[in-house]
Amino acid sequence: MESREQRAFNVTWLFPVLSLLRSHTGRIHRAVIYKSRMVSVSVECVLRCAALNGESPVWSFAKARLFWVDVKGAALHLFDPATGTDECWQMPAWIGCCAPSARGALVALRTGIFELDCPTGSLEPVAPPPYDCRRFAFNDGHCDRQGRFFVGPMYSPLDSRDEPGIDRQRAPLWRYDGDGEWEPVSPPVRISNGLAFSPDGRTLYHSDTAQKTIWACEYDPETASVGERRVFARIDEGGDIGGPDGACVDWDGFYTCAVFGAGCLLRFDPNGRLERRLAMPAQYVTMPAFGGVDSKTLFVTSASFPLDADERRRRPLEGALFALEAPVPGLVPSPYVPPTPRSTA
């Protein structure tokens, strides 16, 4: 695994009119409505790691480093941007996401959620999953401002012949309530993604990559109840396997999401209007996250699993970790706080 890439890539934020966008492969995918004031930014490859499915970057202020996962590589990573070093813990199953915790990190494996003690590498079981492990795995997850953990599913059957029908290929976003109890908080989705919260903590964002849709829901931070959802944005990009992926929110309440398969980040204002687009050096970007001591760096993970071995050799930046200066600082991520045990009285 190589450390920091020495050259950066000059790319452009594009603001909402009409232009044909060409991907890094040279193919024109579709006509899109972008143009106008162009702001050049530098995207740096900070870790060329060829991750199969890099995901869930989250900054740990306690460690001043970035956690991220390789879902299909079944590994949790901890990247130090100051030195370019990357520490890795192999997991016993696919890992969908992580969150900083008092002991190190909460990790959502296909087989349940666990807490990792970073110095020893030991895993302590927290709760079994609320789904059939033969059909689903955990995917995108995040903590609200109070440290409650939310995580959604990905339909990924162990048996490729599994065809249970569309209703059984979907499951809801869940909130972990402690004592092994899970509360569903959304209608069923197939590939849960895009989980984020507004600066005031009163809007929950959530997407389904398969439906190419991002929703916004009213959220009560006191009770953790989720209200009716409304369509926030639809993203008709990324081809058959792509669409809106992981996301984050900045101080101004703007929502930035990766578009898997389209090689870009999209930034929306709080009303769901596209404000700008950033072309990325990799086609399969997966999730942005704010980090650094001032939360002004945007780290972006990516994947290489859609490519065969020859394509991976020709496109070594697929699966890399990138960094760029964000237009606005991001929100401080909240670490996981174990739910208060329920009274037995």
C-alpha positions in Angstrom: 0.0 0.0 0.0 1.6 3.2 -1.1 1.6 6.4 1.0 0.8 10.0 -0.1 0.6 10.6 -3.9 3.0 13.4 -4.8 1.0 14.9 -7.5 -2.4 16.5 -7.3 -5.2 16.8 -9.8 -6.7 20.1 -10.8 -10.4 19.7 -11.1 -13.3 22.2 -11.3 -16.4 22.9 -9.3 -19.2 23.5 -11.9 -22.1 25.7 -11.0 -25.7 25.4 -12.2 -26.3 25.7 -17.3 -25.7 23.4 -20.3 -22.7 21.4 -21.2 -21.7 17.9 -22.2 -19.6 16.3 -19.5 -16.9 13.8 -20.4 -15.7 11.2 -17.9 -12.1 10.5 -17.1 -12.3 7.5 -19.6 -13.1 10.0 -22.4 -16.6 8.8 -22.9 -19.5 11.3 -22.9 -22.2 9.9 -20.6 -25.0 12.4 -20.9 -26.0 16.0 -21.3 -26.1 17.8 -17.9 -27.1 21.3 -16.9 -23.9 22.7 -15.5 -21.5 25.5 -16.4 -20.7 29.1 -15.4 -18.5 30.3 -12.6 -15.7 27.8 -12.5 -13.6 27.5 -9.3 -10.5 25.4 -9.7 -9.5 23.1 -6.8 -6.8 20.6 -6.3 -7.7 17.0 -5.5 -4.8 15.1 -4.0 -4.4 11.3 -3.9 -3.3 10.9 -0.3 -3.3 7.1 -0.2 -3.1 4.9 -3.3 -4.4 1.7 -1.7 -6.6 0.0 -4.4 -9.4 -0.6 -1.9 -12.0 -3.0 -3.2 -14.8 -0.9 -1.7 -13.4 2.1 0.3 -16.2 3.6 2.4 -17.3 5.3 5.6 -14.5 7.9 6.1 -15.0 9.6 9.5 -12.6 11.9 11.3 -11.6 11.1 14.9 -10.7 14.3 16.8 -9.4 12.2 19.6 -6.8 10.6 17.4 -6.5 13.4 14.8 -6.8 10.7 12.1 -9.3 9.4 9.6 -11.1 6.1 10.1 -12.3 4.4 6.8 -13.3 0.9 5.8 -12.9 -1.4 2.9 -16.3 -3.2 2.8 -15.4 -6.1 0.6 -11.8 -6.2 1.8 -13.2 -6.7 5.4 -10.9 -4.2 7.0 -11.0 -1.1 9.2 -8.3 1.5 8.4 -6.9 4.5 10.3 -5.2 7.1 8.1 -2.8 9.8 9.4 -2.7 12.7 7.0 0.3 14.2 8.8 2.5 11.3 8.0 0.7 9.4 5.2 0.7 6.2 7.2 -2.3 3.9 7.3 -3.0 1.4 10.1 -5.3 -1.6 9.3 -7.3 -4.1 11.3 -8.7 -7.1 9.4 -12.3 -8.0 10.3 -13.9 -11.4 10.4 -16.7 -10.3 8.0 -17.7 -7.5 5.6 -17.6 -4.2 7.3 -20.2 -1.6 6.2 -19.2 1.4 8.3 -17.7 2.7 11.5 -18.0 5.4 14.1 -15.4 6.6 16.6 -16.1 5.4 20.1 -14.5 5.6 23.6 -12.6 2.4 23.2 -11.7 3.0 19.5 -14.4 2.4 17.0 -17.8 1.0 16.6 -17.8 -1.3 13.6 -20.9 -2.6 11.7 -20.0 -6.0 10.3 -22.3 -8.3 8.3 -22.8 -10.4 11.5 -23.6 -7.5 13.8 -22.1 -4.4 15.5 -19.0 -4.7 17.6 -16.6 -2.3 19.4 -13.0 -2.4 18.5 -10.3 -1.8 21.0 -7.7 -0.2 18.8 -4.5 -0.9 20.9 -5.3 -4.7 21.2 -7.4 -5.2 18.1 -10.0 -7.1 20.1 -13.7 -7.0 19.1 -16.4 -6.9 21.7 -19.9 -7.9 20.5 -22.5 -5.1 20.9 -25.6 -6.4 19.1 -26.6 -9.0 16.5 -28.0 -7.6 13.2 -31.8 -7.1 12.7 -31.8 -8.9 9.4 -31.1 -12.3 7.7 -27.3 -12.4 7.3 -27.7 -14.7 4.3 -29.4 -11.9 2.4 -28.2 -8.6 3.8 -25.2 -6.8 5.1 -24.8 -3.5 6.9 -23.9 -0.6 4.7 -23.8 3.2 5.4 -24.1 4.3 9.0 -23.7 7.4 11.1 -24.3 8.9 14.6 -26.6 11.8 15.3 -25.5 14.7 17.4 -26.3 12.8 20.6 -24.2 9.8 19.5 -27.1 7.5 18.6 -26.1 5.0 15.9 -28.1 4.7 12.7 -27.2 2.2 10.0 -28.9 0.9 6.9 -28.8 -2.4 4.8 -27.4 -3.5 1.5 -29.0 -6.5 -0.2 -26.1 -8.9 -0.9 -27.2 -12.5 -0.8 -24.6 -15.2 -0.1 -26.3 -17.5 -2.6 -26.3 -15.9 -6.0 -29.4 -17.9 -6.9 -31.4 -16.1 -4.2 -34.4 -14.4 -5.9 -36.9 -13.7 -3.1 -38.8 -11.0 -4.9 -38.3 -7.3 -4.6 -40.0 -6.9 -1.3 -37.6 -9.3 0.4 -34.6 -7.5 -1.2 -35.2 -4.4 0.9 -35.0 -3.5 4.5 -35.3 -0.2 6.5 -32.8 2.2 8.0 -32.4 1.2 11.7 -31.6 3.0 14.9 -29.8 1.0 17.6 -31.6 1.5 21.0 -29.3 -0.7 23.2 -29.9 -4.2 24.7 -29.8 -5.7 21.2 -32.9 -3.8 20.2 -33.2 -2.1 16.8 -35.9 0.4 15.7 -36.8 0.7 12.0 -37.0 4.4 11.0 -37.6 4.4 7.3 -39.4 2.6 4.5 -37.5 -0.4 3.1 -34.6 0.3 0.7 -32.2 -1.9 -1.2 -28.9 0.0 -0.9 -29.0 2.3 2.1 -26.7 5.3 1.7 -26.3 9.1 2.1 -27.1 9.2 5.9 -26.4 12.7 7.3 -27.9 15.3 9.7 -28.4 19.0 9.3 -26.4 21.5 11.4 -29.4 22.0 13.8 -29.9 18.2 14.0 -33.5 18.5 12.9 -33.2 17.0 9.4 -32.1 13.5 8.6 -30.9 12.7 5.1 -31.1 9.2 3.6 -30.8 7.7 0.1 -31.2 4.5 -1.8 -28.6 4.1 -4.5 -30.7 1.6 -6.4 -33.7 4.1 -6.5 -31.3 7.0 -7.3 -33.1 9.1 -4.7 -32.2 11.2 -1.7 -34.8 11.9 0.9 -35.0 14.5 3.8 -36.9 13.7 6.9 -37.9 15.8 9.9 -35.9 14.6 12.9 -36.5 15.2 16.6 -33.0 15.1 18.4 -34.7 14.8 21.8 -36.7 11.7 21.1 -34.8 10.4 18.0 -38.1 10.0 16.1 -38.0 10.3 12.3 -40.9 12.0 10.6 -42.3 11.7 7.1 -39.8 11.8 4.3 -39.8 14.0 1.2 -37.8 13.7 -2.0 -34.7 16.0 -1.6 -33.0 15.2 -4.9 -33.0 12.6 -7.7 -29.7 11.7 -9.3 -30.0 9.9 -12.7 -26.3 9.2 -13.0 -23.9 6.3 -12.4 -25.3 3.8 -14.8 -27.0 0.5 -13.8 -24.9 0.0 -10.6 -24.4 3.6 -9.6 -26.3 6.5 -8.0 -26.1 8.6 -4.9 -23.7 7.1 -2.4 -22.3 8.4 0.9 -22.7 12.0 2.0 -21.8 14.7 4.5 -23.2 18.2 5.5 -21.2 21.4 6.1 -21.7 24.4 8.5 -24.0 26.1 6.0 -26.3 23.1 5.8 -25.2 22.1 2.3 -25.4 18.4 1.5 -22.5 16.9 -0.5 -22.8 13.3 -1.9 -20.6 11.1 -4.0 -22.1 9.7 -7.1 -20.9 6.1 -7.5 -20.1 5.3 -11.2 -20.2 9.0 -12.3 -16.9 10.1 -10.9 -18.1 13.2 -9.1 -19.4 14.9 -6.0 -22.6 16.9 -6.0 -23.3 19.7 -3.5 -26.9 20.7 -2.8 -28.3 23.6 -0.9 -30.7 22.9 2.0 -33.6 23.1 -0.4 -32.3 20.4 -2.6 -31.1 22.7 -5.4 -27.8 21.6 -7.1 -25.2 24.2 -6.2 -22.1 22.8 -7.7 -20.4 19.6 -9.1 -16.9 18.4 -8.7 -15.4 16.0 -11.2 -13.1 13.5 -9.4 -10.0 11.5 -10.6 -11.8 8.2 -10.0 -15.1 6.9 -11.5 -16.2 4.9 -8.4 -16.1 7.5 -5.6 -18.1 6.4 -2.6 -18.3 9.0 0.2 -16.9 12.4 1.3 -16.2 13.3 4.9 -14.9 16.4 6.6 -11.7 16.1 8.6 -8.5 17.8 9.8 -8.2 19.9 12.9 -10.3 22.7 11.4 -12.7 20.5 9.5 -11.8 22.2 6.2 -10.4 19.1 4.4 -12.8 16.9 2.4 -11.6 13.3 2.3 -13.2 11.1 -0.4 -13.1 7.3 -0.6 -13.4 5.2 -3.7 -13.8 1.6 -4.9 -12.2 -0.7 -7.5 -14.4 -3.8 -7.3 -16.4 -3.0 -10.5 -13.2 -3.4 -12.5 -11.4 -6.5 -13.6 -7.7 -7.1 -12.9 -6.5 -5.5 -16.2 -8.7 -2.4 -15.7 -7.4 -2.0 -12.1 -3.8 -2.0 -13.4 -4.7 0.6 -16.1 -6.6 2.8 -13.6 -4.6 2.7 -10.3 -6.5 5.6 -8.7 -9.7 3.6 -8.5 -9.9 2.6 -4.8 -7.7 5.4 -3.6 -8.3 7.9 -0.9 -8.4 11.6 -1.9 -8.4 14.9 -0.2 -9.3 18.5 -1.2 -10.0 21.8 0.4 -13.7 22.1 1.2 -15.6 25.3 0.1 -17.0 25.5 3.7 -15.9 23.7 6.9 -17.8 20.7 7.9 -19.7 19.6 11.0 -17.8 17.9 13.8 -18.7 14.1 13.6 -20.2 12.8 16.8 -18.7 9.6 18.4 -20.8 6.7 19.4 -22.4 6.9 22.8 -23.8 3.6 24.1 -27.6 3.9 24.8 -28.6 4.1 28.5 -29.5 0.7 29.8 -33.3 0.2 30.2 -34.6 0.0 33.7 -35.6 -3.5 34.8 -37.9 -2.2 37.5 
